[in-house]
Amino acid sequence: MKEVKTVGVVGFGVMGAAIGLNAAMSGYRVVFKELNDDLVKSMYDKFVAKAMAKRVQSGKMSQEEADKICGTITGTSNFADLAVCDLIIEAVVENIDLKIQVFEEISKVVPKDTIIVSNTSTFPIATLMQKVDNPARTAGLHYFFPANVNRLVEVIRQKATSDETYEALMAFAKGNKKVAITVMDFPGFAVNPVFIAAYMVLDNFAGDKYNIATLESISQEFLGLKFGIMWVQKGAGLGTCYHAAVSMVEYLGNTDIGYPPVPAFLKKSFEEKLDWNLEEGPVLEDKAARSEVGELLLGSVFCISKHLIAKKVVSVEDLDLGIRTSLAWPKGPFQMMNEMGEEKARKLMQLAVDKGFFKMPPM
């Protein structure tokens, strides 16, 4: 198994910087790549120097500790400088053509055994790595936002990923104090297909009858959440949520799985840059009206979860663990189904099927 000591991060924005800081604070050396020298300096100042200074000021670490971490992170504008890395993590913007080009450039300058992974949220790993020599050393390593706080990492195996690569990534995740789950290459991977389906169901109800505060309240009630799904969408960014929704429909909408339609309200929110007010009521209290949404929400979550198992994308245990860890749901889909019983779970899934959101899972 290849030992990872030095990590390259291509794209040092919010996500890439969080990944890099997490690695540096876990004892790895980090080399990040940005477009030009000005960006290298500004990203280092913003995401490394200032972040460490803030930790020192708040008493979370000593100045000596901060200096040591800062000293393990260097930046470059040249792909060739990534040749010293044992593992390279791509974290550029979600543009498939750009990512393919980045991986081609990386492949030209690094040793044949350097592990190359993507932090993409939705694009198939095999597609992204199509121009990489020795695809056995490629995989997905999907962090969840914020990457330096959220403990989940999906280790994604494409068909070409070797056992050695997979084992090295699992060890790296453990070294970063992450909870790692094993996922096969699939659109959105394991957790996102469930979460994106959940918010698409809610957003498709948004309107005069169901305002944002009501939908937030319904998600809290039916999933047992402290912070509901509308809150998470707002925090993640409505543009990110919209583009992810479009991608999932393109990948799965006309398959034997199915997927909810892209909500008009979410599209409008993105295009008009609406700022959701989660507290602007009144919150609808009618139990029947709330159940109409809540039961369809659960049925949709159960449908996509069972499809993921049927397609052998992820195990039952890892899916529940991943959702509890990354989304802070108190219970995973299969725990919820086990507790309510097969008959009720199937009735809820039938609601999602009748609505045209999903095909019935073949289980």
N, C-alpha and C positions, 0 to 999 in steps of 0.2 A: 504494500500500500504506500502510495506517495505521501510523504510528510509535508504538510503545508507550514511554512515559516513566514513567507512574504506574500502578501496579497495585493493584487492590483485592482483598482476600481476605476472603470471607465465611465465618466459622467459624475461630477462631484457636486450635484445639486442637493436638494433637501434629502432625498432618499439615499443617494450614493454616499453623501457625507455621513449620514447616520450609520450606514453599513461600515464605512471605513473607521469611524470612531469606535464602534462596537468592537471591531477586530483589534484596533490598537489598544483599547482598554483591556482586552483579553490576552495581550501579550504578543500579538503578531506585528510584524513590520508592514507598513502600508505605502504603496505608491499609487497616487491617483493621477488620472489623465484628463486634461481639459483641452479645449480647442486652441487656446493661445496662452502666452505667458501672463498677460494681464488677468485673464480668468483664473489661472493657476494661483496667482497671488491673492486675488480678491476672495476666491473660494476658501483658501487656507486661512486668511484673516477672519473671514466671517464664520466658517463652520468648525475651525480647529482652535485658533488662538483665542477668539472671543468666547467660544463655548467653554474652553478650559478655564479661562479667567473668571467666568461666571460661576463655575463650580468651586473655584478657590474662594471667591467672595462669599458664597453661600455656606462655606464650611464643609462641603462634600468631599474635598480632597485637599492635600497640602500643595504648596507651590512647587515643591520638589517632585511630587507625583505628576502634577500637570506638565511640568517641563519635560519629564521623562516621556510622557505620552506624545507631546508635541514633537519631540525629537525622533519619534518612530514613524512619523508621517511626512512624506515628501510628495511634491507634485511635479508634473511634467506636461509638456504639450506635444511630446514626441512618442509615438507608439513604440519605437525601438527601445525606449527606456523601461518598457514592461517586461523585457526579456529576463530580468532577474526574478520575476514572480513565479511562485509555484502554483498559484491559483489566480485567475483573473475573473472578476465579477463585472458584467456589463449592467449599467444603470442609466442609460441615456433615455431620452424621451420615447414614448410609446409610438414609434413610427417603424413599421416593419422593414421598409427598404433601408432606412438608416441603420437599423440594427444588423441587418445582413451585411451591409458594407463595413460596419465596425468589426464584425467577427472575421471578415475576410482580411482586414488590415492586421488584426491581432495575430491571425494564423500565419501571416507572412514573417513575423519578427520574433516569435517566441519558440522555445524548444518544443519538440514533438510530444513531450510528455507533460507539458504545462496544462493544467486543468482549466477549461474555459466554460463559464456558465453565464446564464442570463437571469436577471431579476425581473423579467417581464411578468405582467399580471395575466395576460390572456393569450399571447401568440404561441403556437406550437413550437417546441424546442427544435425538433428536427428541421422545420422550415427555416428557422433562424440560423442554424448551423450548416446549411447546405454547402457553403463555400469554405468550410474549415477542414484542413487536413487532419487525418486521424480522428474521426468523429467519436471514437470510443472514449475520448477524454472530455466529451461535452455532456452537459446536463443543464437542468434548471436549478436555481437556488433562490426560491421566492421568499423574500422577507415581507413582513407586514408592517404597515405604518403605525406608529413611528418605529423605525427599524432598531433603534437603540433602546427601546422600551418594550415593544411587543415581543414576546418570547418565542413565537412560533416561526419556524422555517419549514417550507415544503422542499424536500429534496426530490427533484423530478427526473425520473429516468426516461430517456427516449429509447427507441429500439436499439440504437448503437452504443448506448452507455455501458461501459465495462463495469464488472463487479469492483475492480480496483478503484475506479473513479467514484462510484457510489459510496464505497466504504470510506474513502478519504473525505468525502463531503459530509458524511454522517459524523465522522470524527471531528471535522472542522466545526460543524454546528455545535457539537457538544463542547468543544473548546471555547466557543463563544457564549456558553451558558444558555443555549437555545433549546427549545423543545422541537425536535425534528420528527416529521412524519414522512413516510415514503409514498410517493405519488407517481403514477405513470403519466406519460405525455398525453394531455387532453386539454381542449380549449378551457382556459380559466383554471385548470388543474383540479383541486378538490374543494377547497373552502370557498373560493370566489363563485363557482357556479351556484352554490347554495345561497350565499349572501346576496348576490346580484339578483337572483330570482326573487328573494324575499322583498328587496326594496322595489323591484318592478311591480310586484303584486300590489303593494301599498300605493305606489305612485299612480297606478292605473285607476285607483279610486279617488284620487285627489280632485276636489271640486267644491261646489257650494255645500253639499251635504257633509262631506268629509274634509275638514280643513287639516292643515299640517299638524296642529296640536292634537287633534283627535286621532290621526293616524299614528302619531308618536305614542299616544296613550294606549292604543290598541296593541301595538307591537310590544310595549312594556308588559301589558296584561297577559297576552297569549304566549309570549316567549319567556316571561319572568325576568325581564331586563330592568336594570337600573337606568341605563341610558338606552333609549330606543333606537330603532333603525333610521328614523328621520334625522335624529341627532348625529348619528354616525355618517350619514350621507352628507350632511352639511359640513361636518368636520373634514371628511375626505375630499370634498370639492365636488360641486354639482357637474362640472365639466368632465371630471374623471369618471363620475358615475354614469353620465350619459354615454360617453364613448365606450365604456365597458359594456353597457347594455346593448348598444348597437353591435358590438363585436360578438357578443354571445348569441344574439338572434341570428346574425349572419352564419355563425358556425353550427348552431343547433336547431334553429327554428324549423327547418324543413327535413329534419332527420327523424329517426324512430324514437327520439327522446322528446323533441319539442321544446319550446321555451316561450314565456310570456312575451307579448308584443312590447315594443319600446313605448313607454308612456308618453303621451302628448304633453302632459304636465312637466315631465322631466326635460323634454326637449325644449319647451318654452322657457323653463327656468334657466337652462344653459344658454339659450340664444339671447334671452333678454337680461341675463345676469341678475336674476332675482335673488334677493336675500331672504331666505326662509325665516319666519318668526315662529319658533317652536312653542311660544307661550301665548300667542294670540288666539283666544278662544272665540266662542265657548266650546268646551269639549263635549262632544255628543255622548250622552249617557244611555241612550236607548240600547238595551241589551241585544235585541234581535238584530239591529243595524250593525252593532259592533261585532256580533258573532258572524255576520255575513262576510265581513272582511277578515276577521281573525281565523275563522275556520278555513277559508281559502288560502290564507297565508300559510297555515300549518300544512294543509294538503299539498301545496306547491313545494314546500321545503321537504316534505316526505317523498314526493315524487322524484325530485332531482337527486335526493340522497340515495334512494334505491336504484336509480339508473346508474349512479356512479359505482355502486357495488356490483351491479349486473355487468357493467363494462370492465370490471376489474381495475378501475382507476386507483382505488384506495381501499383499505380494509375498513370494516365497521368500526373497529377500535380506534384506528388513526383518524377517521373522519370525525367521530365524536370528540376525540381529544383535540384535534385541530380547531374545531369550531369553538369548543369551550375556551381554549387557550387564546386564540387570535381575536375572537369576537366578544369574549366575556359572557357568553350565554351560560347560564347555570347548568343547563342540560343539553346534550347533543341530540340530534334528530332521532337516533335509534333508541336512546334512553327514553325519550318522550313517547315514542311508539310502543316500546315495551311496557311502559307504565299505563298507557291508555288501552292497550290490547289491540290485537290484529284487526278485529272487526271494525272498531271505531277508526283506526288509522286508515283502513281501506276506504271507508266512507268519505273521509276527508280528502283522500287522494282522488276519489271519483269526482269530487267537486272541481278540482283543478283540471281533470280530464274533460269534464262536461263544459267547462269554461273555454276549452281549447288551448289552455296554457301548456299542457303536457300530454304525452301518450302514457298509457298505464304501464308501469315498469313490469318486465316479464319475470316477476318473482312471486 
